[in-house]
Structure formats: structure tokens, C-alpha cells
Amino acid sequence: MTISRIGTGPRMSQAVIHGDTVYLAGQVGSPGADVATQTQECLDKVDGLLAQAGSGRDRLLQVTVWLTDMADFDAMNAVYDAWVVAGATPTRACGESRLASPEYRVEVIAVAAR
């Protein structure tokens, strides 16, 4: 099976395609923005990477969401719930974690089929 990469840098690729599976790196929004804005920006990046890989949000298999504060859970979900395709929701996990910078409030990681 072939492996192809999108947005490859010295440390990571933004997406890796292996066969018919697309693995996305963690996506973050604008540092310092509120969690709703950051969530929307993360999901917009996910959409863009999935499109480049020949997939879409209706093909999502799994999403992992990291929040720096679980108090932001409802605000993040308000954006996420409007974005995810009804009837094609992926498996999902959400937890609290320190992220790479204290200015990031949310990070979204996804796996999709092509």
C-alpha cells in the first residue's frame, strides 16, 4: 500500500494517507482566541485537509478533541455539533490536557476514510 503525505515539514505532516485511510495531525486555531473561534478554525482546517486528501467530514471515522479546560466543553460542542454530519458522526473522545502553548484552548485530531 502506498503512503502519501500532505503538508510535510521537518517534524510532522499535516496529513498522512495510507491506503484509503487519512490520518490528520492535531489542528489548532488562533492563539488567544476564545474556544468557539479556535474550534471553528480547527474544524475549518480539518475540512481543508480532508478535501486535499480526497475525503470529507461525512467520511470521518474518529475525532479526538483536547481542551485545556473542560469548562469549555459546552462552547466547543456548540461549534462541533453544528459542523459534524448528522447520521455520519464519528467515534469521538474529548479530554483535558495542556497543549503546546497556553494560548491554545482546543486541539482536534481526526481519522477519516477516503
PyMOL commands that set and color helices and strands:
alter all, ss='L'
color gray80, all
select helices_A, chain A and resi 35-52+57-59+70-83
alter helices_A, ss='H'
color red, helices_A
select strands_A, chain A and resi 3-8+13-18+21-24+27-28+60-67+91-96+106-113
alter strands_A, ss='S'
color yellow, strands_A
deselect
rebuild
show_as cartoon
